């Protein structure tokens, strides 16, 4: 099964973000992410076997909790850049999210659980460019913020229509006051 750890967005925020990016849907050659699939990936584990779930769960449960839970959704960005975008995203700012990702990734390493070790860049992917976009004009994005209380182990089922995400397990992130 294909697995990753992520923070989810509140449903009402997913809807607001979707409304804000709707003007971009006029661009052809972009596979837009379905709003129900908006999430912030902390660590992509890839294909794992059922027998590995216990070890993965232990690693996630032992992640030190964080104090800061505010996530700010700031503005548009692109990989590798806005002039030649391959991935369109919304920039994210969150010291707590950075700490959580760092701690989770360290625990995965210590437990010999393989994952994609590309540097963590907090972002919300909104679309993948299949061709080339000429004269990309980005609408004004109204920054948003929310607090998160959990992160999730998620199973990704790939289908021709797009991925289907299923939350397998939830983990609390906040220290008790």
matplotlib code that plots the C-alpha trace (Angstrom):
import matplotlib.pyplot as plt

x = [0.0, 1.1, 1.5, 2.3, 2.0, 0.1, -1.8, -5.3, -7.2, -10.6, -13.4, -14.5, -11.0, -10.6, -13.8, -12.4, -9.1, -10.8, -12.9, -9.8, -8.0, -11.0, -9.7, -6.7, -8.8, -8.9, -5.3, -5.2, -2.6, -2.9, -4.2, -5.9, -5.9, -9.5, -10.3, -11.1, -7.4, -5.9, -3.3, 0.2, 2.6, 5.0, 6.7, 6.0, 6.7, 5.8, 4.9, 4.8, 3.6, 0.9, 3.5, 5.3, 2.3, 3.1, 6.6, 5.4, 2.7, 5.3, 7.5, 4.6, 3.3, 6.8, 7.1, 7.6, 4.5, 4.7, 3.6, 2.7, -0.2, -0.9, -0.6, -0.6, -1.6, 0.2, 0.4, 1.1, 4.3, 5.6, 8.3, 10.8, 9.6, 6.7, 8.2, 8.3, 5.9, 5.6, 3.8, 1.6, 1.2, 0.3, 3.1, 2.8, 4.3, 4.3, 7.1, 5.1, 4.6, 8.4, 9.1, 6.6, 8.0, 11.6, 10.7, 8.6, 11.3, 14.0, 11.8, 11.3, 15.1, 15.7, 13.2, 14.8, 11.6, 12.4, 10.7, 11.4, 14.1, 13.8, 14.1, 10.8, 9.2, 5.8, 3.3, -0.2, -0.1, -3.0, -2.0, 0.5, 1.4, 1.4, 2.6, 3.7, 1.7, 2.2, 1.6, 0.6, -1.4, -2.1, -5.1, -4.7, -4.7, -6.2, -4.0, -5.7, -4.8, -5.9, -4.7, -4.1, -4.4, -3.6, -1.5, -2.5, -1.1, -2.8, -3.2, -3.2, -5.1, -4.2, -7.1, -7.4, -9.6, -7.0, -5.9, -8.3, -6.9, -8.0, -6.9, -5.6, -4.5, -4.6, -1.9, -2.3, 0.3, -0.2, 1.4, -1.1, -1.2]
y = [0.0, 3.5, 5.6, 9.1, 11.3, 14.6, 17.4, 17.8, 21.1, 21.9, 21.3, 25.0, 26.1, 23.6, 25.2, 28.8, 27.9, 26.1, 29.3, 31.5, 29.3, 28.8, 31.6, 29.3, 26.5, 28.2, 27.0, 23.8, 21.1, 21.3, 18.4, 20.2, 18.6, 17.8, 20.0, 16.9, 15.9, 19.1, 18.3, 19.1, 16.1, 15.7, 12.5, 10.3, 6.7, 5.1, 1.4, -0.4, -3.8, -4.5, -6.0, -2.7, -0.8, -1.5, -0.2, 2.9, 3.5, 3.2, 5.8, 8.2, 7.8, 8.6, 11.9, 14.7, 16.9, 20.5, 23.8, 25.8, 24.7, 27.8, 27.3, 30.3, 29.8, 32.7, 33.0, 31.2, 29.5, 26.9, 24.2, 24.8, 28.4, 30.6, 31.1, 27.4, 25.8, 22.0, 22.1, 24.9, 25.3, 27.6, 28.7, 27.6, 29.2, 27.4, 26.9, 24.1, 22.3, 22.5, 21.1, 18.3, 17.3, 17.4, 15.3, 12.8, 12.3, 11.8, 9.1, 7.4, 7.3, 6.1, 3.3, 2.4, 3.3, 4.5, 7.6, 10.3, 12.3, 15.4, 18.5, 19.4, 22.5, 23.2, 23.7, 22.8, 21.4, 22.7, 21.5, 19.6, 21.1, 18.5, 20.7, 24.4, 27.3, 30.5, 33.9, 32.5, 35.2, 34.5, 36.0, 37.8, 35.2, 36.2, 34.7, 32.2, 30.5, 27.7, 25.6, 21.9, 19.4, 16.1, 14.6, 11.4, 8.3, 8.2, 5.5, 6.6, 4.5, 5.5, 5.5, 6.8, 9.6, 10.6, 9.4, 8.4, 9.2, 7.1, 8.1, 5.1, 6.6, 10.0, 11.4, 14.4, 17.1, 19.5, 19.4, 19.6, 23.1]
z = [0.0, -0.8, 2.4, 3.5, 6.6, 6.3, 8.0, 6.7, 6.1, 7.6, 5.0, 5.1, 4.3, 1.5, 0.0, 0.4, -1.2, -4.1, -4.7, -4.7, -7.3, -9.6, -12.0, -12.7, -14.1, -17.5, -18.1, -20.2, -19.6, -15.8, -13.6, -10.8, -7.3, -6.1, -3.1, -1.0, -1.5, -0.2, 2.4, 3.6, 3.2, 6.1, 4.8, 1.8, 2.6, -0.7, -1.1, 2.3, 3.3, 5.9, 8.3, 8.4, 9.8, 13.5, 13.2, 11.3, 13.9, 16.7, 15.0, 14.6, 18.2, 19.6, 17.7, 20.3, 20.4, 19.2, 20.9, 17.8, 15.6, 13.5, 9.7, 7.4, 3.7, 2.0, -1.8, -5.0, -5.9, -8.3, -8.7, -10.2, -10.6, -11.8, -15.3, -16.0, -13.6, -13.3, -10.0, -8.8, -5.1, -2.2, 0.1, 3.7, 6.8, 10.1, 12.6, 14.3, 11.0, 10.3, 13.8, 13.4, 10.0, 11.3, 14.4, 12.4, 9.7, 12.4, 14.1, 10.7, 10.2, 13.7, 13.1, 9.7, 7.9, 4.4, 3.0, 0.4, 2.0, -0.3, 1.8, 3.4, 1.7, 3.3, 0.5, -0.7, -4.2, -6.3, -9.7, -11.8, -15.2, -18.0, -20.8, -20.8, -19.5, -21.5, -19.8, -16.4, -14.7, -11.0, -9.3, -5.9, -3.2, 0.2, 2.9, 5.3, 8.5, 10.6, 13.6, 13.4, 16.1, 14.4, 11.7, 9.8, 8.2, 4.9, 2.3, -1.3, -3.8, -7.4, -9.9, -13.5, -12.2, -9.6, -6.1, -3.4, 0.1, 3.2, 6.7, 8.5, 11.8, 13.6, 15.9, 18.2, 17.9, 20.8, 24.2, 27.1, 28.5]

ax = plt.figure().add_subplot(projection="3d")
ax.plot(x, y, z, "-o")
ax.set_aspect("equal")
plt.show()
